[in-house]
């Protein structure tokens, strides 16, 4: 469905049916939950917006299952952007609502709080019906990068998975409790489980597994014939098995469910998979325990993203702690090289301003393209004294905001290390930074130090080395290499530009 400015779009579904599907999730007017709160926090951080929402569209209102930047849990549908967004196939982006005929007269646009930007990715049920969005809003006009669009869609899928899992678990429990009364209902339950992409399993009261759906068998590398020889504890890594014995099984033995993060092991390959694991008691019609049901969701991607965010956060914290030390060094070195207080004051002011601009790049959430040469120049400005110790050369190349952030972190680390131990620690030391296109959309940037102290390979790699070699390269879908050559440190980053072809052409031109 095309809901562009030139088309009047109406719903392609029965609204009563859509409302019924929404209410089937039993999520309207429920309290806040950490899983959804973390989704909106991640959406706001990725898109760099002050507002992010997991939004469910009812017939006359919109309910916010999670929100950041709004402070309310629901608003009327008349002022809703998302009421229009659910007409789109997958996503709606409004760069400037004040110039969009659909929204320019909206009270939230024309008046306070003067909203301008909106982007919403659909929450679509397995029935194919839109029930809401994961959306971000801003008070300024803007665009999203391709990476941010992909991540917003991914977060919408994660939110929908949480909702589907909630609904599926409820349906499974109800169906299992009534399984002895209707063979038809039992067959329906079997189809639901088998067609699910999540792990579903059942065990008897002794913990012996007697059923796994196809997705579960694929996740743990078991053939159907091998299931009966396994028990619940066998599916987890050794470190998690005691948790199953001491915590999980006693909890569900009290007819309660348990949910938490655990790690599956693959029987065939030994591969470890982090999962969100939920196990619950299965009771007969009289309330007697007849076994256990389990549902698990692979959370490998979420854990990897959390790891990367944690490493970046630690690095930023480290940079902030070192800021005062850097300021002190700038002041001390400047006064050693100047003859008058006034001359020293001017020099210090210029260098501290350069340092502030470099810190701005490290914490920027701007989503527009940044010129690579500007990023290099700004990141190195606090260390350039006008003595010709830096040589910067390369063609115009545009970077996305995440790429600019990653490269700024790398250059900041290299320059700080050079000032302490490398080329900038000696009067004759010099640094070359050069970059160029290699082929297609790929490029290379190199850092070469000369004239400094003799370099020896460190016996232990610190966080700085890990940052350069492991964290920066993924922003460019490439690889990085740090070399401790005797004549000076060398760093090379090769990667692919995650920007549109026309932007690459402009950069090359």
LINVENJO-V135760 format. One record per backbone hydrogen bond with DSSP energy under -0.5 kcal/mol. NH is the residue of the N-H (numbers start at 1). CO is the residue of the C=O. Records with the same first field share a line. If there is no record, write none. Layout:
NH=CO  CO
This chain:
3=1
7=4
9=7
15=13
18=14
19=15
20=16
21=17
22=18
23=19
24=20
25=21  22
26=23
30=27
37=33
38=34
39=35
40=36
41=37
42=38
43=39
44=40
45=41
46=42
47=43
48=44
49=44
51=137
52=68
53=135
54=66
55=53  133
56=63
57=131
58=56  61
62=75
63=56
64=73
65=54  63
66=54
68=52
75=62
77=60
79=76
80=77
84=81
85=81
86=82
87=84
88=85
89=1
92=120
94=118
95=93
97=116
99=96
100=97
101=99
103=100
104=100
106=103
109=106
110=106
111=107
114=111
115=108
116=138
117=138
118=94
119=136
120=92
121=134
122=90
123=132
124=122
125=123  129
128=125
131=123
132=123
133=55
134=121
135=53  133
136=119
137=51
138=117
142=95
149=145
150=146
151=147
152=148
153=149
154=150
155=151
156=152
157=153
158=154
159=155
160=156
161=157
162=158
163=159
164=160
165=161
166=162
167=163
168=164
169=165
170=166
171=167
172=168
173=169
174=170
175=171
176=172
177=173
178=174
179=176
181=178
182=178  179
186=182
187=183
188=184
189=185
190=186
191=187
192=188
193=189
194=190
195=191
196=192  193
199=296
201=294
202=211
203=292
204=208
207=204
209=230
210=202
211=202
213=200
217=213
218=214
219=215
220=216
221=217
222=217
226=223
227=224
229=226
230=227
232=207
234=231
235=232
236=233
237=263
240=237
241=237  238
242=238
244=240
245=241
246=242
247=243
248=243
249=244
251=247
252=248
253=249
254=250  251
255=252
256=251
258=279
260=277
262=275
264=273
265=235
266=271
267=220  265
270=266
273=264
275=262
276=297
277=260  275
278=295
279=258
280=293
282=291
283=281
284=288
287=284
290=282
291=282
292=203
293=280
294=201
295=278
296=199
297=276
299=274
303=299
304=300
305=301
306=302
307=303
308=304
309=305
310=306
311=307
312=308
313=309
314=310
315=311
316=312
317=313
318=314
319=315
320=316
321=317
322=318
323=319  320
324=320
326=322
327=323
328=324
329=325
330=326
331=327
332=328
333=329
334=330
335=331
336=332
337=333  334
338=334
344=340
345=341
346=342
347=343
348=344
349=345
350=346
351=347
352=348
353=349
354=350
355=351
356=352
357=353
358=354
359=355
360=356
361=357
362=358
363=359
364=360  361
370=399
372=397
375=371
376=372
377=373
378=374
379=375
380=376
381=377
383=380
384=380  381
385=383
391=431
393=433
395=435
399=370
404=400
405=401
406=402
407=403
408=404
409=405
410=406
411=407
412=408
413=409
414=410
415=411
416=412
417=413
418=414
419=415
420=416
421=417
422=417  418
425=418  422
426=423
429=426
430=450
431=389
432=448
433=391
434=446
435=393
436=444
438=442
442=439
443=495
444=436
445=493
446=434
447=491
448=432
449=489
450=430
452=487
455=486
462=460
466=462
467=463
468=464
469=465
470=466
471=466  467
472=467
475=472
476=473
477=474
478=473
479=494
480=469
481=492
483=490
485=483  488
488=485
490=483
491=447
492=481
493=445
494=479
495=443
496=476
497=441
498=496
499=497
504=500
505=501
506=502
507=503
508=504
509=505
